[in-house]
Amino acid sequence: MSVRKVSLAYDGAVVAEVPETPVTELPQILQRGEAAARVMADMSRDERASILFRASQRMLDAKPDLARTIALESGKPIREARVEVDRAAATLWFSGEEAHRLAGEEVPMDAAANGKGRVGYTIRQPLGMVAAITPFNFPLNLSMHKVGPAIAAGNSILHKPASTTPLSALHAASILVASGLPKDALQVLVGSGAELGEALVAADGIRLISFTGSGPVGRGLLAKAGMKRVTLELGSNSAVLVLEDADLDQAVAACVAGAFSNSGQSCISVQRVYVAQPLHAQFIERFVELTRKLRIANPLEEDCDISSLINEQEAQRVQAWAGEAVREGATLVTGGGRNMATLQPTVLASVKPASKLNREEAFGPVVGINSFQSLDEAITLANDSRFGLQAGVFTQNLKAAWRCAQEITAGGVMINDVSNYRVDQMPYGGWKESGLGKEGPRYAMEEMTALKLVSWRLSR
């Protein structure tokens, strides 16, 4: 059996060795998953909810170990890793609550002339077996955003975590089993996306594929999925608008945190900031001041603010994008240096519209800060992207905030907050090339269930 080594990118130390799942075992895995799906479908809403509530508490009890695991396998600062454990536990709890609320509705059959004497209603039933393919940047919480709703809806799950971060998924699965989840209702498959992920997409018996990751991989997955349901969360290059009447201190602090938390490795990380011209110079000055206070360190150190990206290749790529933007006319204000997989927080100004940093998802600790003259221009700049996941707007002007909320083409618009604000029960998903479908337990469960109509003809 082949083994996958899990390493800490900050210093290259090997953290663990994990047996890989042979693709040749997939038929047996699918068979077990189908049997478990029948068991899950027979469980009551309350039984499924109780499992999730118990798992949520067990996850909180295991927070020290889980947070350390997240930090070691992903390079996330330990303080942020603890927050991720809290959020993952909340995601399971919200999923349990939504299991209690899973319901259909009455259909007014007799609103049609030929509906007299009939009663109709809808019910939501589990799809069966679903596949979850999750990324490295939030290895625990983004996994629970697929696993929790799948359980709540009564499905079985095949979960393939990112090949670089399988440890959190394996630990979470052990917690769910200890909390009463039936045998084989959750099977974690460790391996590469190119081999194991492709096999999952093509496998018969899977009713839904829920994928979070890169756009090219997601589009390829969609093309190969056939008649399976597919939900995709494919990222963005999120914009934040800072209008002339914004609370500058609030905006600067939030944007620094939004740009550099998890070293910028978030689908909704602040990547493009557009500041009203009268505030532009002052905003950059304060932004740089706070940025230079961020401490680069080993992720296990308590005062670590910035640590490594997931690997050195990604750090090299992000650094190259910043250098390319400078060659195209942008100004490097601070940062840009790199040591192995760790890139200094990097701030650029006057980034050209056609620069890769403005067009693509950087997924690293780099942000471009540009100015605008009018609200019309600001909204146009925010929308000048093939992505549309979330955006942020800072203003005290209700009319301007309303316009931004209505006219920015994104799945979420955060007023007086940054693009990467998220609570785990809210609907989350993008427009345009940012994906298909929604996450958040209630909304994911809609994707993971089938709506069935029942019509009764009443006898007289």
Secondary structure in CASP SS format (residue, H / E / C, confidence):
PFRMAT SS
TARGET T0000
AUTHOR 0000-0000-0000
METHOD secondary structure of the structure
MODEL  1
M C 1.00
S C 1.00
V E 1.00
R E 1.00
K E 1.00
V E 1.00
S E 1.00
L C 1.00
A C 1.00
Y C 1.00
D C 1.00
G C 1.00
A C 1.00
V E 1.00
V E 1.00
A E 1.00
E E 1.00
V E 1.00
P E 1.00
E C 1.00
T C 1.00
P C 1.00
V H 1.00
T H 1.00
E H 1.00
L H 1.00
P H 1.00
Q H 1.00
I H 1.00
L H 1.00
Q H 1.00
R H 1.00
G H 1.00
E H 1.00
A H 1.00
A H 1.00
A H 1.00
R H 1.00
V H 1.00
M H 1.00
A H 1.00
D H 1.00
M C 1.00
S C 1.00
R H 1.00
D H 1.00
E H 1.00
R H 1.00
A H 1.00
S H 1.00
I H 1.00
L H 1.00
F H 1.00
R H 1.00
A H 1.00
S H 1.00
Q H 1.00
R H 1.00
M H 1.00
L H 1.00
D H 1.00
A C 1.00
K H 1.00
P H 1.00
D H 1.00
L H 1.00
A H 1.00
R H 1.00
T H 1.00
I H 1.00
A H 1.00
L H 1.00
E H 1.00
S H 1.00
G C 1.00
K C 1.00
P C 1.00
I H 1.00
R H 1.00
E H 1.00
A H 1.00
R H 1.00
V H 1.00
E H 1.00
V H 1.00
D H 1.00
R H 1.00
A H 1.00
A H 1.00
A H 1.00
T H 1.00
L H 1.00
W H 1.00
F H 1.00
S H 1.00
G H 1.00
E H 1.00
E H 1.00
A H 1.00
H H 1.00
R H 1.00
L C 1.00
A C 1.00
G C 1.00
E C 1.00
E E 1.00
V E 1.00
P C 1.00
M H 1.00
D H 1.00
A H 1.00
A C 1.00
A H 1.00
N H 1.00
G H 1.00
K C 1.00
G C 1.00
R E 1.00
V E 1.00
G E 1.00
Y E 1.00
T E 1.00
I E 1.00
R E 1.00
Q E 1.00
P E 1.00
L C 1.00
G C 1.00
M E 1.00
V E 1.00
A E 1.00
A E 1.00
I E 1.00
T C 1.00
P C 1.00
F C 1.00
N C 1.00
F C 1.00
P C 1.00
L C 1.00
N H 1.00
L H 1.00
S H 1.00
M H 1.00
H H 1.00
K H 1.00
V H 1.00
G H 1.00
P H 1.00
A H 1.00
I H 1.00
A H 1.00
A H 1.00
G C 1.00
N C 1.00
S E 1.00
I E 1.00
L E 1.00
H E 1.00
K E 1.00
P C 1.00
A C 1.00
S C 1.00
T C 1.00
T C 1.00
P C 1.00
L H 1.00
S H 1.00
A H 1.00
L H 1.00
H H 1.00
A H 1.00
A H 1.00
S H 1.00
I H 1.00
L H 1.00
V H 1.00
A H 1.00
S C 1.00
G C 1.00
L C 1.00
P C 1.00
K C 1.00
D C 1.00
A C 1.00
L E 1.00
Q E 1.00
V E 1.00
L C 1.00
V C 1.00
G C 1.00
S C 1.00
G H 1.00
A H 1.00
E H 1.00
L H 1.00
G H 1.00
E H 1.00
A H 1.00
L H 1.00
V H 1.00
A H 1.00
A C 1.00
D C 1.00
G C 1.00
I E 1.00
R E 1.00
L E 1.00
I E 1.00
S E 1.00
F E 1.00
T E 1.00
G C 1.00
S C 1.00
G H 1.00
P H 1.00
V H 1.00
G H 1.00
R H 1.00
G H 1.00
L H 1.00
L H 1.00
A H 1.00
K H 1.00
A C 1.00
G C 1.00
M C 1.00
K C 1.00
R E 1.00
V E 1.00
T E 1.00
L E 1.00
E E 1.00
L C 1.00
G C 1.00
S C 1.00
N C 1.00
S C 1.00
A E 1.00
V E 1.00
L E 1.00
V E 1.00
L C 1.00
E C 1.00
D C 1.00
A C 1.00
D C 1.00
L H 1.00
D H 1.00
Q H 1.00
A H 1.00
V H 1.00
A H 1.00
A H 1.00
C H 1.00
V H 1.00
A H 1.00
G H 1.00
A H 1.00
F H 1.00
S H 1.00
N H 1.00
S H 1.00
G H 1.00
Q C 1.00
S C 1.00
C C 1.00
I C 1.00
S C 1.00
V C 1.00
Q C 1.00
R E 1.00
V E 1.00
Y E 1.00
V E 1.00
A E 1.00
Q H 1.00
P H 1.00
L H 1.00
H H 1.00
A H 1.00
Q H 1.00
F H 1.00
I H 1.00
E H 1.00
R H 1.00
F H 1.00
V H 1.00
E H 1.00
L H 1.00
T H 1.00
R C 1.00
K C 1.00
L C 1.00
R C 1.00
I E 1.00
A C 1.00
N C 1.00
P C 1.00
L C 1.00
E C 1.00
E C 1.00
D C 1.00
C C 1.00
D C 1.00
I E 1.00
S C 1.00
S C 1.00
L C 1.00
I C 1.00
N C 1.00
E H 1.00
Q H 1.00
E H 1.00
A H 1.00
Q H 1.00
R H 1.00
V H 1.00
Q H 1.00
A H 1.00
W H 1.00
A H 1.00
G H 1.00
E H 1.00
A H 1.00
V H 1.00
R H 1.00
E C 1.00
G C 1.00
A C 1.00
T E 1.00
L E 1.00
V E 1.00
T E 1.00
G C 1.00
G C 1.00
G C 1.00
R E 1.00
N E 1.00
M C 1.00
A C 1.00
T E 1.00
L E 1.00
Q C 1.00
P C 1.00
T E 1.00
V E 1.00
L E 1.00
A E 1.00
S C 1.00
V C 1.00
K C 1.00
P C 1.00
A C 1.00
S C 1.00
K H 1.00
L H 1.00
N H 1.00
R H 1.00
E C 1.00
E C 1.00
A C 1.00
F C 1.00
G C 1.00
P C 1.00
V E 1.00
V E 1.00
G E 1.00
I E 1.00
N E 1.00
S E 1.00
F E 1.00
Q C 1.00
S C 1.00
L H 1.00
D H 1.00
E H 1.00
A H 1.00
I H 1.00
T H 1.00
L H 1.00
A H 1.00
N H 1.00
D C 1.00
S C 1.00
R C 1.00
F E 1.00
G E 1.00
L C 1.00
Q E 1.00
A E 1.00
G E 1.00
V E 1.00
F E 1.00
T C 1.00
Q C 1.00
N C 1.00
L H 1.00
K H 1.00
A H 1.00
A H 1.00
W H 1.00
R H 1.00
C H 1.00
A H 1.00
Q H 1.00
E H 1.00
I C 1.00
T C 1.00
A C 1.00
G C 1.00
G E 1.00
V E 1.00
M E 1.00
I E 1.00
N C 1.00
D E 1.00
V C 1.00
S C 1.00
N C 1.00
Y C 1.00
R C 1.00
V C 1.00
D C 1.00
Q C 1.00
M C 1.00
P C 1.00
Y E 1.00
G C 1.00
G C 1.00
W E 1.00
K E 1.00
E C 1.00
S C 1.00
G E 1.00
L E 1.00
G C 1.00
K C 1.00
E E 1.00
G C 1.00
P H 1.00
R H 1.00
Y H 1.00
A H 1.00
M H 1.00
E H 1.00
E H 1.00
M C 1.00
T E 1.00
A E 1.00
L E 1.00
K E 1.00
L E 1.00
V E 1.00
S E 1.00
W E 1.00
R E 1.00
L C 1.00
S C 1.00
R C 1.00
END
